[in-house]
Amino acid sequence: MSAFDIRLAGPADMAEVMTGLRALAADLGDPFNANEATVSDALFGPRAFGFALLATSRGGLALCNPILSTFQGATIVYVSDLWVAASARGMGLGRALLAAAAREGQRRWQANALRLTVYEDNPQAMTFYQRLGFVLRDQDRITALTGARLAELRGETA
C-alpha cells in the first residue's frame, strides 16, 4: 500500500471509476461517451481485459489494459487514462499510480513496459512523463477508424 492508498478497483467502485473518467475528460476538454455498463464489462465482465487503480483519498485513477508488442517482444501495459485531481497534483500521485500500474501489469501479464498517449497541447504532462523516463516518439501517430468508415471496412451495408 502506498502513501496514497492506491488500490485495484472492484465492481462496487464503478461510481468512483466513472467519476474519475468524467473528471479527466473535463480536464482535457474531451467529450465523454463511455457508459458504466461498457466500462464495467471491460474491467469486471466475463471477458474483462483491463484494470483500474483508484487513489480515492486524493482523487486519482489509472485505467490500464494489455497490448502485445512485437517491438518490445512482450506484453506492455497501456495506460489509456491517467487522472490526478488538481488538488493532488505535484505530490507524486501520478508517479505512484504509474508505478502501481507497472506492478499490476507485471503480475497479471508479465508486462515489461508502460505505454500511454499524451496530448501535444499538454506540455505539463509531457514534462512529467519525460521526467519519469518516458520517451516521446515523434514518428508515432495515433489513428482511429470509427463510424461509417469502420462499418464499411467490416463489410457492413448501410
N, C-alpha and C positions, 0 to 999 in steps of 0.2 A: 504494500500500500504506500503510495507516495504522499508527500506533504499536502497534495491537492485532493486526496481521496478519490482517485480515478478508479472506476470500476466498469466491468462489462455491463452493458445494458441487457435487461431481460424483457420479456413480453409486458410485464407490468410497468415498464419505463417508457412506453410508447409516447405518452403525452410529453415527457421531457425531451425525448429524441426529436419529436416534431417541433417543439418549441425552439430547440437549438437550430434545427434546419431552417425554420422560418426566419430566425434572427440572422443567420448567415446570409440568406437570400436578401433580406432587407439591408444588411450592412453593405452588400456588394451591389445593390440596386438591380438585382436579378429577379425575374419572375419566379414564383414558387408554384410548381404544378404537381408536386408529389402529393399523394394521398396516403393516409395512415395505413390502409389495407395493403397497398403496394410495398411500402417501406417495411411493414411488419412481416409480410411474406418473405421479402428478401433477407431479413435478419433472423426470423424465427420459424418460418414456414417449413413445410416438408422438403422443399428444395432450397433451403437457405444457403446463401453463398457469401455472406459478409458478416461483419460485426460492427457494433457501435460501442464506443467508450464514452462515459459521462464523467464530468467533474462538476457535479451538481452544486456543491457548496460555493463554488466560484463562478460557475457559468462557463462550461466548455464541453465540446463534443468533437469526436472524430468518428467518421463513417468510413469503413475500410472494406475492400474486397480483394481477392487474389487475381493476379494476372500471370499467365505462363509466359515468360520472356525467353525467347531463343537467344536474344542478345546477351542477357545475363546468364543464360544457361540454367535457370531456376525459376521458381515461383517468386514473385515480388508482391509486396503489399501496395495496393493503390489506395491512397487516402483521397477519396473523392470529395470529402467535406471535412474541413477543419475550422471550428469556430471557437473563439475565446471572447467572452463578454468584454466590452470596453473597460469596465471597472477592474478587470483582472489582467489586462494586457501589460506587458513589461515585467511580470512577476515570475516568468518561467513556466507558465501553464501550457503554452503551446508546445514547448520543448518536451514537457512531461507527457503530454498527450501523444506526441510522435514517438517518444521512447516506449510508451505502453503499447502503441500500435505495432512497433517493431517487435517487441517481445511476444505479443499475442500472435502476430503473423508467423513468427518463427515457430511458436508452439503448435499452431494449427496446420501450417502448410510448409514448414521448413523454409520459409521465405528468407532470402538473403539481401533484400534491398527494399527501399521505400521509393515510391514514385507519387508525384502529385502534380497538379496544374496550378500555376499562379498567373493571375491576370497581369498583363503588361502595364496596365494603368494603376497597379498597386505596388509602388516602389518599397513601401514599408515591409510588405510581405516578402518581396524578392530579397531584400536585405536580410530579413530574418532567416529565410531558408538558406541563403548563401553563407551566413554566419555559422549555421549548423553543419555546413559542408555539402549541401545540395548543389549540384552542377546544373546551371541553366544551359540547355542545349538549343542554340539558335536554329539548328537545322530541323528541329521537330515542329510540326504544326498539327494542331488538333483539327480534325474534320468530322463532320456529322452528316448523316443522311437520315431524313425524317419525312413524315407526311406522305404526300402523293408519290414523291420520287422513291421512297423506300418501298411503298406498295408496288410500284412499277417494277422495281428490282426483284421483289419477291414473286413477280408474275401475277399479281392480283389485278383483276379488272375493276374498273370503276363502276 
